[in-house]
């Protein structure tokens, strides 16, 4: 019953790796490729291109700040909460993503009802006085020095780190930025060898990945040293709960607890853009599958 006659409609698909945005722009204009991903800025350049259409969709990705919660001073909840309060996420959306991103929690907004409205959470309020108060209560009234590590490969990660550096300075946190190559970045992530890491995650298509996978004590991608029995209990129950309303409530509580403990700061979820030649028919990118081409064909 899984077989569908006539699908996929294409006999083959060829992928090209083009790291440079300029190369992808040129290739889609000349017809060397049929479709390509682009940034918002480059998508704007193709608005008046006669043979190219821009298709956009809200991604399931979000940018984040990851903390090694076993390293001082980040092992103190109040320090992490202060950094959250000092982070202006809307500025990150406006500057890094040209306004083409929305404020996000650990479950990206494009997952619909599974995601909570994080903009209403106190730690998203950008309250600098409250942030300074929390630092003082944690024993850092004059702030502290820290290093933010990020991947030099991705401009959005570098830009995010630079904005955080400026924002956190307002509460006395003096951050140095360390840019590393992608291979070293992956090693740094997996070995938790940086105190603070700026990056991007994907929520997946079920809140279990967004929460259990990244933040359960034994989660496969929990590289932060984060462990909370209350959170673990919630996501374990959510994984085996069949009733959807009950499951939604469980994951709502799990998200709220995660925001409160802040092992990561969740920043923004960007739009994604695909440029498509007019010779392509039936291509629609979806948040859960930006490369859905089963029903795609060429004229």
C-alpha positions in Angstrom: 0.0 0.0 0.0 3.0 2.3 0.3 3.6 2.2 -3.5 2.3 5.2 -5.5 2.2 4.8 -9.2 4.1 7.5 -11.1 6.1 8.8 -8.0 8.7 10.1 -7.9 8.2 11.9 -11.2 11.9 12.5 -11.7 14.2 9.8 -12.9 17.2 11.3 -11.1 18.4 14.3 -9.1 21.9 15.7 -9.1 23.2 17.7 -6.2 26.0 20.2 -6.5 27.9 21.6 -3.5 28.4 25.3 -3.9 29.7 26.9 -0.7 29.8 30.4 -2.2 26.5 32.3 -2.4 27.6 34.2 -5.5 28.2 30.9 -7.3 24.6 29.7 -6.5 23.2 33.0 -7.6 25.0 32.8 -10.9 24.0 29.1 -11.4 20.3 29.7 -10.9 20.3 32.7 -13.2 22.0 30.9 -16.1 20.0 27.7 -15.6 23.0 25.6 -14.6 20.9 24.5 -11.7 17.1 24.2 -11.4 16.8 25.3 -7.8 19.0 26.4 -5.0 18.9 27.7 -1.4 19.7 31.3 -0.8 19.8 33.9 2.0 17.1 36.5 2.3 19.5 39.2 1.0 20.3 37.1 -2.2 16.6 36.2 -2.6 15.9 40.0 -2.9 18.4 40.2 -5.7 16.3 37.7 -7.8 12.9 39.4 -7.3 12.8 40.8 -10.8 14.4 37.8 -12.5 12.0 36.7 -15.2 12.7 32.9 -15.1 13.1 32.5 -11.4 10.6 32.3 -8.6 11.4 32.6 -4.9 9.7 30.2 -2.5 10.0 30.8 1.2 9.0 28.9 4.3 9.5 29.1 8.1 12.2 26.7 9.0 12.3 24.2 11.9 15.7 25.5 12.8 16.6 27.9 15.6 19.8 29.7 16.6 21.0 29.1 20.2 23.7 29.9 22.8 24.8 26.7 24.5 26.3 26.7 28.0 28.7 24.2 29.6 26.6 24.1 32.8 29.5 22.5 34.8 31.8 25.4 34.2 31.9 28.4 36.5 30.1 30.8 36.4 27.7 29.1 34.1 26.9 26.4 36.6 24.8 29.0 38.4 21.2 29.2 37.1 21.0 32.9 38.0 24.0 33.7 35.7 22.4 31.9 32.8 19.1 33.6 33.5 20.9 37.0 33.6 22.4 36.4 30.2 19.0 35.5 28.9 17.5 38.8 30.2 20.5 40.7 28.7 19.8 39.1 25.2 17.6 41.2 22.9 16.4 38.5 20.5 14.5 40.8 18.3 17.7 42.7 17.5 19.3 39.4 16.5 16.3 38.7 14.2 16.5 42.2 12.7 20.3 42.5 12.3 21.5 39.0 11.6 18.5 37.8 9.6 17.3 41.0 8.1 14.0 40.7 9.9 13.3 37.3 8.3 13.3 35.4 11.6 10.9 35.0 14.5 11.8 34.6 18.2 12.0 31.0 19.2 12.2 28.5 22.0 13.5 25.0 21.9 10.5 23.9 19.9 10.5 26.1 16.8 7.2 28.1 16.1 6.7 26.3 12.8 5.8 23.2 14.8 2.5 24.9 15.5 0.7 24.0 18.7 3.6 22.1 20.1 5.5 25.4 20.6 4.8 27.8 23.4 4.8 31.6 23.0 8.2 32.3 24.5 7.8 36.0 23.9 5.6 36.1 27.0 8.3 34.5 29.3 10.0 36.8 31.8 13.5 35.7 30.7 12.8 37.0 27.2 11.9 40.5 28.5 15.4 42.0 27.9 15.3 43.5 31.5 18.9 44.7 32.1 18.3 45.8 35.7 16.9 42.4 36.6 19.8 40.8 34.8 22.3 42.9 36.9 20.4 42.0 40.1 20.6 38.2 39.3 24.4 38.5 38.6 24.8 40.3 42.0 22.8 37.5 43.7 25.0 34.9 42.0 28.2 36.7 43.4 29.2 38.6 40.2 28.1 42.2 40.9 30.8 43.5 38.5 30.2 40.9 35.9 32.8 38.5 34.6 34.9 37.6 31.5 34.0 34.7 29.2 34.7 33.4 25.7 32.0 32.9 23.1 33.1 30.2 20.6 31.4 30.0 17.1 32.0 28.6 13.6 33.8 30.9 11.2 32.0 29.0 8.4 28.6 30.6 9.0 28.2 34.4 8.9 25.0 34.3 10.9 26.7 32.5 13.8 29.6 35.1 13.8 27.2 38.0 13.6 25.1 36.5 16.4 28.2 36.2 18.6 29.1 39.8 17.9 25.7 41.1 18.9 25.7 39.0 22.1 29.1 40.4 22.9 27.7 44.0 22.7 24.5 43.2 24.5 26.1 41.3 27.4 28.6 44.1 27.9 25.7 46.2 29.1 25.5 44.1 32.3 29.3 43.9 32.8 30.0 40.6 31.0 33.0 41.0 28.8 33.1 38.4 26.1 35.9 37.5 23.8 34.8 35.8 20.5 36.7 32.8 19.2 36.0 31.7 15.6 37.0 28.2 14.7 36.7 26.1 11.5 33.8 23.7 11.1 35.7 20.4 11.9 37.1 21.9 15.1 33.6 23.3 15.9 32.0 19.9 15.7 34.7 18.5 18.0 34.3 21.4 20.4 30.5 20.8 20.5 30.7 17.0 21.0 33.5 17.3 23.7 31.9 20.3 25.5 35.3 22.0 25.4 33.9 25.6 25.1 32.1 27.4 27.9 29.7 29.1 25.5 29.0 28.0 22.0 26.8 29.8 19.4 25.1 27.5 16.9 22.0 26.3 15.2 19.7 23.3 15.9 16.8 21.6 14.2 13.6 21.0 16.2 12.8 17.9 14.2 9.2 17.0 13.5 8.2 15.9 17.0 8.9 17.7 20.3 10.6 14.6 21.6 13.7 15.5 19.5 13.6 19.1 20.4 13.5 18.3 24.2 14.5 14.8 25.0 17.2 14.4 22.4 19.0 17.6 23.3 18.3 18.0 27.0 17.4 14.8 28.8 20.2 13.8 31.2 21.0 10.8 28.8 19.9 12.6 25.6 22.2 11.7 22.7 22.9 15.3 21.9 23.0 16.7 25.4 26.6 17.8 25.3 26.0 20.6 27.9 26.2 18.5 31.1 22.6 19.5 31.8 20.6 17.3 34.1 17.3 17.9 35.8 15.2 15.1 37.2 11.9 17.0 36.8 12.6 17.8 33.2 13.7 14.2 32.6 10.4 12.9 34.0 8.3 15.1 31.8 10.0 14.2 28.5 10.0 10.5 29.4 6.3 10.7 30.0 5.7 12.7 26.9 7.5 10.1 24.8 5.0 7.4 25.8 1.8 9.4 26.1 -0.8 8.7 23.3 -3.5 11.3 24.2 -2.4 14.4 22.1 -3.9 17.0 24.5 -2.2 15.4 27.5 1.0 15.2 25.5 0.9 18.8 24.5 0.5 19.9 28.2 3.5 17.7 29.2 5.7 19.3 26.6 4.4 22.8 27.5 5.6 22.2 31.1 8.9 20.8 29.8 9.5 23.9 27.6 8.7 26.2 30.5 11.1 24.3 32.8 13.8 24.4 30.2 13.5 28.1 29.7 13.7 28.7 33.5 16.9 26.6 33.9 18.4 28.0 30.6 21.0 25.4 29.7 20.8 27.0 26.3 19.4 30.4 25.3 17.1 29.9 22.4 17.2 32.8 20.0 15.4 33.0 16.7 14.0 30.7 13.9 14.9 32.0 10.4 12.9 31.9 7.2 14.4 29.8 4.4 14.5 30.7 0.7 14.6 28.5 -2.4 15.1 30.0 -5.9 13.4 27.8 -8.5 13.6 28.0 -12.3 10.4 28.3 -14.2 11.1 24.9 -15.9 10.4 23.2 -12.6 6.8 22.2 -11.8 5.3 20.9 -8.6 8.0 21.9 -6.1 6.8 23.1 -2.7 9.2 23.3 0.3 7.7 22.5 3.7 9.1 23.3 7.2 9.4 19.6 7.9 10.9 18.8 4.5 12.5 21.6 2.5 13.5 19.2 -0.3 10.2 17.5 -0.9 10.5 16.5 -4.6 8.4 13.4 -5.0 5.8 15.3 -7.0 8.3 17.6 -8.8 9.0 17.4 -12.5 10.6 19.5 -15.3 9.0 20.9 -18.4 
